[in-house]
Amino acid sequence: MYHCVTPPMVQHVAAGMYGVMVVEPRNGYPTKADREYVIVQSEFYAKSDPEGRKVDDTPVYVMDTQKAMARTPTHVVFNGRFNGMMEKPLAAKPGERVRLFVLNIGPGSTSSFHVVGAVFDRVWLDGNPQNELRGLQTVLLGASAGAIVEFVVPEKGEYIMVDHHFANAALGAVGVINASDGATTLMAGGHPHPEAITDPDAEKGKVVYEARCVMCHTVGGGDKIGPDLRGVTQRRADAWLTKWLLETDSMLKTDPAAKQLLEKYKTSMPNPSLSPAEANQLVKFFHWNDRHDGPAKK
């Protein structure tokens, strides 16, 4: 990692004054990789511009220094963009060896880097072949720490990269390695429609969906850990959906439909910890999708 060291450093690093360099051993690494990618995790601490400025009718956000000092990010991202690696997954094929150069910029949080469905058979801390570990499922990286992780793609599918500190994942530290045929089912954060959303609440609901739901669900891409959400507003009433989003734990114990979902998918939905406003926005986003997506899947 290289970065600005002029005080206040936390503000400069949080503002993007950093980068990554990869220096390979003179004789290379002991394994041969088919794919190589650089993954940089970093944090944003954003608040609405007090002056209310806009660029091309888009509100401007500025750094929230108090959040930066308190280490409470508003976004945690891979390669500088919220859910960017969901919209444009990394490509691989079954049987290929994938090498990831992973760097946690911070400036305030550790990263617990993990690829769902894979085991890192080689890990070199800070990229040094003498610092070799084997058979890890997760690599813990402090601020400014890096590691090279390798794994062989076991079979066709989509492999989710995530910071296993799930609060960071909910804030955007998530991506996909696509080793399936054709386009990924998680394209555009699970949002398959090219046209813009005109309803402000539905647009906010899309942001909530991308932050809280895309790891387990798709919209029109088939079941994942949980059900495909295409047509969900045609299958469930708004009151049920809202209660499900706000009172997940209690409904899993008392609601017959929730119990059926648990029996079918074998994994209980974690409480997404939404506010009533966020739940309402998410339901409006689902309605928008269903209006644009044709008949619901049965």
C-alpha positions as a printed Julia matrix, in Angstrom:
298×3 Matrix{Float64}:
   0.0     0.0     0.0
   1.12    3.53   -0.72
  -0.75    6.5     0.69
  -0.56   10.13    1.73
   1.08   10.71    5.12
   0.3    14.4     5.53
  -1.83   14.98    8.66
  -4.69   14.35    9.14
  -3.86   10.99    7.56
  -7.18    9.34    8.34
  -9.02   11.96    6.31
  -6.61   11.79    3.4
  -6.7     8.0     3.17
 -10.48    7.94    3.56
 -10.67   10.47    0.72
  -8.89    8.09   -1.65
  -5.24    9.14   -1.46
  -3.85    5.61   -1.68
  -3.03    2.82   -4.09
  -1.57   -0.66   -4.39
   1.69   -1.96   -5.86
   2.36   -5.62   -6.62
   6.06   -6.58   -6.55
   6.51  -10.17   -7.66
   9.41  -12.41   -6.62
  12.31  -12.47   -9.06
  11.65  -16.13   -9.86
   7.88  -15.93   -9.61
   5.54  -17.82   -7.33
   5.68  -21.59   -6.79
   2.29  -22.08   -8.47
   0.97  -21.08  -11.89
  -2.27  -19.09  -11.85
  -4.78  -19.04  -14.7
  -6.4   -15.8   -13.5
  -5.02  -12.89  -11.46
  -7.05  -10.06   -9.94
  -6.36   -7.22   -7.51
  -8.96   -6.64   -4.77
  -8.63   -3.44   -2.74
 -10.98   -3.01    0.21
 -11.53    0.5     1.55
 -14.01    2.64    3.45
 -16.03    5.76    2.75
 -17.39    8.11    5.41
 -19.99   10.17    3.59
 -22.6    12.76    4.46
 -24.77   15.02    2.34
 -23.07   18.24    1.32
 -24.14   20.93    3.84
 -24.32   23.39    0.95
 -26.69   21.14   -0.98
 -24.56   21.12   -4.13
 -25.36   18.88   -7.1
 -23.48   17.7   -10.18
 -25.68   16.78  -13.15
 -28.66   16.81  -10.77
 -26.93   14.24   -8.55
 -26.47   15.28   -4.89
 -22.87   15.77   -3.76
 -21.56   13.97   -0.7
 -18.59   15.08    1.39
 -16.49   13.41    4.05
 -17.93   13.04    7.52
 -14.84   13.59    9.66
 -16.58   12.55   12.87
 -17.57    9.19   11.36
 -13.99    8.71   10.12
 -12.56    9.31   13.57
 -15.17    7.03   15.14
 -14.47    4.32   12.52
 -18.12    4.05   11.49
 -18.08    3.93    7.67
 -21.12    4.54    5.51
 -19.72    2.29    2.78
 -17.09   -0.47    2.66
 -16.16   -1.29   -0.93
 -14.03   -3.44   -3.18
 -12.02   -1.49   -5.78
 -13.6     1.84   -4.97
 -17.21    1.25   -5.99
 -20.23    0.17   -4.0
 -21.3    -3.26   -5.32
 -19.13   -2.69   -8.41
 -17.99   -6.31   -8.39
 -21.58   -7.46   -8.25
 -22.4    -5.51  -11.39
 -19.23   -6.63  -13.18
 -18.15   -9.99  -11.73
 -14.66  -11.41  -12.15
 -14.44  -14.19  -14.74
 -13.08  -17.71  -14.17
 -13.7   -21.28  -15.29
 -14.09  -24.52  -13.34
 -10.71  -26.11  -12.65
  -8.77  -22.86  -13.01
  -6.4   -21.58  -10.34
  -7.37  -18.04   -9.31
  -4.85  -15.74   -7.65
  -6.19  -12.71   -5.78
  -3.94   -9.89   -4.61
  -5.99   -8.64   -1.65
  -5.21   -5.38    0.17
  -7.19   -3.86    3.02
  -6.7    -0.09    2.92
  -8.81    0.64    5.99
  -8.3     3.24    7.33
 -10.38    2.08   10.29
 -11.46   -1.56    9.96
  -9.97   -5.0     9.62
 -11.04   -7.26    6.77
 -11.97  -10.92    7.14
 -11.67  -11.85    3.45
 -13.56  -14.95    2.36
 -14.76  -16.58   -0.87
 -17.93  -18.6    -0.33
 -17.55  -22.15   -1.61
 -13.76  -22.08   -1.92
 -10.75  -22.9     0.25
  -7.5   -20.95   -0.09
  -4.94  -23.7    -0.64
  -2.11  -21.12   -0.72
  -1.92  -17.82    1.17
   1.14  -15.57    1.2
   0.88  -12.84    3.8
   2.06   -9.5     2.4
   2.87  -11.31   -0.83
   6.01  -12.93    0.54
   6.37  -16.63   -0.48
   8.19  -17.25    2.8
   5.0   -16.29    4.67
   3.01  -19.23    3.35
  -0.15  -20.61    4.92
  -2.32  -23.42    3.54
  -5.93  -24.48    3.71
  -7.5   -21.27    4.99
 -11.15  -20.38    4.59
 -10.7   -16.75    5.71
  -7.77  -14.32    5.82
  -7.7   -11.61    8.48
  -6.14   -8.35    7.3
  -5.59   -5.25    9.4
  -5.56   -1.76    7.93
  -2.74   -1.61    5.29
  -2.22   -5.4     5.41
  -2.35   -7.53    2.28
  -2.16  -11.14    1.2
  -2.08  -13.19   -1.97
  -4.73  -15.9    -1.83
  -5.13  -18.75   -4.3
  -7.77  -21.38   -4.87
  -8.89  -23.74   -7.59
 -12.48  -23.19   -8.77
 -14.1   -26.51   -7.81
 -17.09  -26.44  -10.17
 -19.36  -24.27  -12.26
 -21.12  -21.55  -10.29
 -20.91  -18.08   -8.79
 -18.47  -17.61   -5.92
 -19.22  -14.69   -3.62
 -16.27  -12.71   -2.26
 -17.12  -11.08    1.03
 -15.71   -9.45    4.12
 -16.86  -11.96    6.72
 -17.29   -9.09    9.15
 -20.85   -9.07    7.85
 -21.5    -5.48    8.88
 -18.85   -4.53    6.3
 -20.45   -6.83    3.74
 -23.8    -5.15    4.34
 -22.1    -1.82    3.62
 -20.83   -3.04    0.23
 -17.78   -5.28    0.73
 -19.06   -8.03   -1.55
 -18.32   -9.25   -5.06
 -18.68  -12.26   -7.36
 -16.33  -14.57   -9.24
 -18.44  -15.9   -12.1
 -17.56  -19.43  -13.19
 -20.94  -20.19  -14.69
 -22.15  -20.35  -18.28
 -23.3   -17.04  -19.72
 -24.12  -13.91  -17.77
 -24.17  -13.9   -14.01
 -27.53  -13.98  -12.3
 -26.34  -11.23   -9.97
 -25.69   -8.7   -12.74
 -26.33   -5.1   -11.69
 -26.79   -6.08   -8.07
 -29.62   -8.45   -8.95
 -31.42   -5.64  -10.77
 -31.84   -6.72  -14.41
 -33.6    -3.68  -15.87
 -31.65   -1.1   -17.88
 -34.2     1.72  -17.54
 -33.92    4.21  -14.7
 -36.19    4.04  -11.66
 -38.33    7.15  -11.48
 -39.88    6.58   -8.03
 -37.49    8.07   -5.41
 -38.56    5.56   -2.76
 -38.08    2.63   -5.15
 -34.62    3.97   -6.01
 -33.75    4.09   -2.31
 -35.14    0.56   -2.0
 -32.75   -0.58   -4.74
 -29.85    0.71   -2.62
 -31.19   -1.17    0.4
 -31.56   -4.33   -1.73
 -27.98   -4.1    -3.0
 -26.65   -3.58    0.52
 -28.7    -6.2     2.37
 -30.14   -8.78   -0.03
 -27.93   -9.6    -3.02
 -25.77  -12.13   -1.17
 -28.74  -14.48   -0.77
 -31.27  -13.48   -3.45
 -31.66  -12.57   -7.1
 -34.47  -10.89   -9.02
 -35.28  -13.16  -11.94
 -32.05  -15.15  -11.75
 -33.3   -18.17   -9.84
 -33.01  -19.26   -6.23
 -29.74  -18.74   -4.38
 -29.39  -19.21   -0.63
 -32.92  -17.84   -0.46
 -35.76  -17.6    -3.01
 -35.76  -15.66   -6.26
 -37.56  -12.39   -5.47
 -39.08  -11.92   -8.9
 -42.87  -11.67   -8.47
 -42.64  -11.5    -4.67
 -45.27   -8.73   -4.53
 -47.62  -10.99   -6.49
 -47.09  -13.85   -4.05
 -47.23  -11.88   -0.8
 -49.24   -8.92    0.44
 -47.38   -5.7     1.25
 -48.34   -6.01    4.92
 -46.8    -9.51    5.08
 -43.61   -8.4     3.31
 -43.21   -5.37    5.56
 -43.71   -7.43    8.71
 -41.29  -10.07    7.38
 -38.61   -7.44    6.86
 -39.12   -5.85   10.28
 -40.01   -8.85   12.47
 -38.15  -11.71   10.82
 -37.21  -13.59   13.99
 -40.71  -13.66   15.46
 -42.35  -14.59   12.13
 -40.04  -17.58   11.73
 -41.56  -18.89   14.95
 -45.21  -18.04   14.38
 -46.05  -17.48   10.7
 -46.95  -20.58    8.61
 -45.57  -19.1     5.35
 -42.29  -18.17    7.03
 -42.01  -21.68    8.45
 -42.53  -23.13    4.95
 -39.7   -20.97    3.61
 -37.4   -22.19    6.37
 -38.33  -25.8     5.66
 -37.67  -25.39    1.93
 -34.4   -23.43    2.04
 -33.0   -24.88    5.3
 -31.48  -21.51    6.2
 -33.25  -18.96    8.36
 -33.24  -15.44    7.01
 -31.2   -13.16    9.29
 -33.03  -10.12   10.55
 -31.95   -7.36    8.13
 -32.29   -4.68   10.86
 -34.2    -2.28    8.64
 -36.01    0.84    9.69
 -39.74    1.07    8.79
 -38.84    3.59    6.08
 -36.24    1.22    4.57
 -38.69   -1.68    4.62
 -41.27    0.45    2.81
 -38.68    1.51    0.22
 -37.61   -2.09   -0.34
 -41.22   -3.19   -0.94
 -41.64   -0.35   -3.44
 -38.5    -1.52   -5.23
 -39.94   -5.04   -5.46
 -43.16   -3.6    -6.9
 -41.15   -1.67   -9.48
 -39.28   -4.83  -10.49
 -42.51   -6.82  -10.78
 -44.13   -4.19  -12.98
 -41.16   -4.36  -15.35
 -40.48   -8.09  -15.24
 -43.58   -9.71  -16.69
 -45.39  -12.7   -15.16
 -44.09  -13.98  -11.85
 -42.25  -17.28  -11.53
 -44.33  -19.97   -9.89
